[in-house]
Amino acid sequence: MKLREKELLKRIGFRVSVEAICIPQAGLQNTEQNKQKEALFLNKKIVHKECLIALDESGKEMNSRDFSHFLKQCLVERGTVNFVIGGAYGLDSSILNRANLCLSFGRMTWTRELARLMTLEQIYRALEIDGGGNFHK
């Protein structure tokens, strides 16, 4: 894990409990089997009542303030929010259909490492917006 990720996890941890779990790609030749194998692991880790936000290139784009409001609502209503970033082939339809929000950082393709960093940055920014901090400016 990179230094900036550790710093963001620490900062986020001052406001909410946070954990980053990175899973390896399934490594199968068949893309659908690959996504299904990854989905099996994810579906075992995520409790049904928890909020699930799936990062997907065809998801909804939001500005930071709208995302902050959505994240706050999820934290209040569900207590736990899970973010899932897909592998090279994206996410299985079972994960996308289960998600409370499919979120996009634009139509470009990002590495998982960069997507994870951008996700952490937006979570921190959202919590700062909600808390009245100046980080957002």
C-alpha positions in Angstrom: 0.0 0.0 0.0 1.3 3.4 -1.0 2.1 6.2 1.4 -0.8 8.4 0.3 -3.2 5.5 0.7 -2.0 4.9 4.3 -2.3 8.6 5.1 -5.9 8.8 3.7 -6.9 5.6 5.6 -5.5 7.2 8.8 -7.4 10.5 8.2 -10.7 8.6 7.3 -10.2 6.5 10.4 -10.6 9.6 12.6 -14.2 9.9 11.5 -15.3 6.4 10.6 -14.0 2.8 10.9 -12.2 1.9 7.7 -10.5 -1.2 6.3 -9.0 -1.8 2.8 -9.2 -5.4 1.6 -7.4 -6.1 -1.7 -8.1 -9.3 -3.4 -6.0 -10.8 -6.2 -7.6 -11.2 -9.6 -9.0 -14.7 -10.1 -6.5 -15.3 -13.0 -8.8 -17.3 -15.2 -8.8 -17.2 -19.0 -12.6 -16.9 -19.3 -13.6 -13.4 -18.4 -17.1 -14.4 -17.1 -15.7 -17.1 -14.9 -13.1 -14.6 -13.6 -15.8 -12.1 -12.6 -17.9 -14.9 -11.1 -15.0 -16.2 -8.9 -14.3 -12.7 -7.7 -18.0 -12.1 -7.0 -18.2 -15.3 -4.9 -15.5 -13.9 -2.6 -17.1 -10.4 -2.5 -20.6 -11.7 -1.8 -19.3 -13.7 1.2 -17.6 -10.6 2.6 -20.5 -8.1 2.3 -23.5 -8.4 4.6 -26.8 -7.8 2.7 -28.0 -4.9 4.9 -24.7 -3.0 4.3 -24.4 -0.4 1.7 -22.5 -1.4 -1.4 -21.0 1.1 -3.8 -19.5 -0.5 -7.0 -17.1 1.4 -9.1 -18.0 0.9 -12.7 -17.2 2.9 -15.9 -20.9 2.9 -16.8 -22.0 4.0 -13.3 -23.3 7.4 -12.2 -21.0 10.4 -12.1 -21.4 12.6 -9.1 -19.8 15.8 -7.8 -18.1 15.7 -4.4 -21.0 17.4 -2.5 -23.6 15.0 -3.9 -21.4 12.0 -3.1 -20.9 13.4 0.4 -24.7 13.5 1.0 -25.1 10.0 -0.4 -22.3 8.6 1.7 -23.7 10.3 4.9 -27.1 8.8 4.1 -25.6 5.3 3.7 -23.7 5.6 7.0 -26.8 6.7 8.9 -29.2 4.2 7.4 -26.9 1.2 7.0 -23.9 1.7 9.3 -21.4 0.1 7.0 -20.5 1.1 3.4 -18.5 -1.2 1.2 -16.7 0.1 -2.0 -15.8 -2.5 -4.6 -13.4 -1.9 -7.5 -13.5 -4.5 -10.2 -10.6 -6.3 -11.8 -9.4 -6.1 -15.4 -12.8 -7.4 -16.7 -15.0 -5.3 -14.4 -17.5 -6.6 -11.9 -19.9 -9.5 -12.2 -23.6 -8.6 -12.7 -24.4 -10.1 -9.3 -22.3 -7.3 -7.7 -23.6 -4.6 -10.0 -27.2 -5.6 -9.4 -26.7 -5.8 -5.6 -25.0 -2.3 -5.4 -26.9 0.6 -3.9 -24.9 2.8 -6.2 -22.8 2.1 -9.3 -20.3 5.0 -9.3 -18.1 6.2 -12.2 -15.0 8.3 -12.1 -15.5 8.9 -15.8 -15.4 6.9 -19.0 -11.6 6.4 -19.0 -10.0 3.2 -17.7 -8.0 3.5 -14.5 -5.7 0.9 -12.8 -7.2 -0.6 -9.6 -4.4 1.1 -7.6 -5.3 4.5 -9.0 -9.1 3.9 -8.6 -8.5 2.8 -5.0 -6.5 6.0 -4.3 -9.2 8.2 -6.0 -11.9 6.4 -4.0 -10.1 7.0 -0.7 -9.6 10.6 -1.7 -13.3 11.1 -2.4 -14.3 9.3 0.9 -12.0 11.6 2.8 -13.3 14.7 0.9 -16.9 13.6 1.5 -16.4 13.2 5.2 -14.7 16.6 5.4 -17.6 18.2 3.5 -20.0 16.6 5.9 -17.9 17.7 8.9 -17.6 21.3 7.7 -13.8 21.0 7.1 -12.0 23.1 4.5 -10.3 20.2 2.7 -12.9 20.4 -0.1 -11.9 24.0 -1.0 
